[in-house]
Amino acid sequence: MIDIFFDETVYELVKRHPKIKDIMVEAGFGNITMPGMLQSAGRVMTIGKGALMKGIDIEEIKVLFERHGFSLKEKQE
């Protein structure tokens, strides 16, 4: 499992692990594919903030990421 953290921006995560973009789309964050969205909103948006805004259950997101080999952690130490 690859550890990723809720306090990292979507931009940072996708930059390091490009397949996260596809996982985000699968989780319900389809607007990440819109031109410029990753470079603009993605620089301030985290998975946790996005889940709150879209009303997506964070536990479902954790399970989805785990199926793809990522472990979502609360905070970086």
C-alpha positions in Angstrom: 0.0 0.0 0.0 1.1 3.5 -0.8 0.3 6.0 2.0 -1.3 9.3 1.0 -2.7 11.9 3.3 -6.0 13.9 3.6 -4.1 17.2 4.1 -2.2 16.9 0.7 -3.7 18.8 -2.2 -5.2 16.9 -5.1 -2.6 18.6 -7.3 0.3 17.2 -5.2 -1.2 13.7 -5.1 -1.8 13.5 -8.9 1.6 15.0 -9.6 3.2 12.2 -7.6 0.8 9.4 -8.5 -1.0 10.2 -11.9 -3.4 7.2 -11.6 -5.1 9.0 -8.6 -6.8 11.2 -11.2 -8.7 8.2 -12.5 -9.5 7.1 -8.9 -10.9 10.6 -8.2 -13.2 10.4 -11.2 -14.4 7.0 -10.1 -15.1 8.4 -6.6 -17.4 11.1 -8.1 -15.0 14.0 -8.7 -15.5 14.1 -12.4 -14.8 17.8 -12.7 -11.1 17.1 -12.1 -10.9 16.3 -15.8 -12.1 19.7 -16.9 -9.3 21.8 -18.5 -7.3 23.8 -15.9 -9.2 22.4 -12.9 -6.3 20.3 -11.5 -3.9 23.3 -11.9 -6.3 25.8 -10.3 -8.7 24.3 -7.7 -6.5 21.2 -7.4 -3.8 23.3 -5.8 -6.0 24.1 -2.8 -8.5 21.3 -2.7 -7.9 18.1 -0.7 -9.7 14.8 -0.9 -11.4 15.6 2.5 -12.6 19.0 1.5 -13.9 17.7 -1.9 -15.8 14.9 -0.2 -17.5 17.4 2.1 -18.4 19.7 -0.7 -19.8 16.9 -2.8 -21.4 15.0 0.0 -19.4 11.8 -0.7 -18.8 9.5 2.2 -15.2 9.6 3.1 -15.2 5.9 4.2 -16.3 4.9 0.7 -13.5 7.0 -0.7 -11.0 5.2 1.6 -12.2 1.8 0.4 -12.0 2.8 -3.2 -8.4 4.1 -2.8 -7.5 0.9 -0.9 -8.8 -1.2 -3.8 -6.3 0.7 -6.0 -3.3 0.2 -3.6 -3.5 3.5 -1.7 -4.0 3.9 2.0 -5.6 7.3 3.0 -4.2 8.6 6.2 -5.5 11.4 8.4 -2.3 13.6 8.7 1.3 13.5 7.7 3.7 13.0 10.6 
